Amino acid sequence: MTAVRTAELPHPHAGLAWGLAAALAFSTLGIWGKLATQAGLSSYSTLGLRFGLVALVLLPFTGGLSPAMRRRMLGVGVLYALATTCFFGALDRISAGTTGLLLYLAPAFVVLLGWGLGRRPGGAQLGAVALAAGGLGLVVGLPGAADHNLAGLLLGAGAGALYAVYLMASERWLSGAPALGSTAHMALVAGVYFTGLSGLEGTLQVPDSAAQWTAVLGMAAIPTLIAVPALYSAVRHLGAARASLLGTLEPLFTVLLAFFVLGEALRPGLLIGGALILAGAVLSQRRPESVPRP
C-alpha cells in the first residue's frame, strides 16, 4: 500500500477566521427572516429582494472576469438557489428544527461525496462529523411527531445534499476566483430565481415601511454581503469539508442571538450540544493526515 496525503490548502489560519466570520454572519439570517415575516413580507419576495440588491451592488465591480469563469459562477449560483428552494419546501412540511438538522448534515454529505471522488476521509474528519451531528441534534432538536412527512424529510435531505454539492463545486470550479465576483453572480441567479417564484406565487411586493426595509437591508448586508464572500474565502483556504464543519457553528450562534435579541428561551440541551459542535469544529481543523490507499 502507498500513502496519499491530501493536498494542503493555503493559509489555514486565514481560512479558520473566514469560516468563523461566515458562520457568525449567516447565523443572523433567521433573525432577519423572522423580522421580515413579522413586517408582512413573504419568504420568496424577501429572498428576491435580498439577492437582487446584493447583485446590483457587486456586479459593477466584476470587470475582467473571463466568460468561462462567469459561467462557472452562475452554475454555482444555480446550485445555491436549488438548495434554498428545498430548504423552504421542507420548512413548509416539517419542523424548523428537523429542517435545520438535515441542512447542517451537509458536512456528512461533503465527506461522502468526497469519498466517492477518491478523497478517503481520515479518522479525525469522521469523528468531527459525528460530534457535529450529535451536537446539532441537541441544539436544533431531534425529529418529533410532526416530522413524519416524507416529502418534507426528502426535501430537507435534498437541501443538505445540494448545499454540499454547492460547497464542493465552489472548491473545484471557483479556485482562484475573487470572492466578491462569485458572490455577485450567485446573487444574480438567486435574485432572478426567487423574484420569479414570488411572481408566480402572487406574493411579489416592494417594501413600503421602515420595518420591511430594515429587514431586507439587514438580510442583504450581514448574511449575504459579509457572509457569502467569507464562506467562499473559507472554502478556498480550507477546502469544502473543513469549511462545512465550521458552518455547523451557525445554528449555535443563531440560538444565542435569538436569546439575546429576541428573548427566546435557552433549552437545557444547548450547552451540551454546543460543546459537541465546538469539539467537532476544533477536531475538523486538524491537519489532513496520510491515508493508506489499497
QUIGI-V30672 format. One record per helix or strand. SS is the DSSP state (~ for helix, > for strand). FROM is the first residue (numbers start at 1). TO is the last residue. If there is no record, write none. Layout:
((SS:FROM:TO) (SS:FROM:TO))
This chain:
((>:2:5) (~:12:26) (~:29:38) (~:43:61) (~:67:91) (~:96:103) (~:106:116) (~:123:140) (~:150:173) (~:179:201) (~:210:238) (~:240:246) (~:249:262) (~:269:284) (>:290:293))
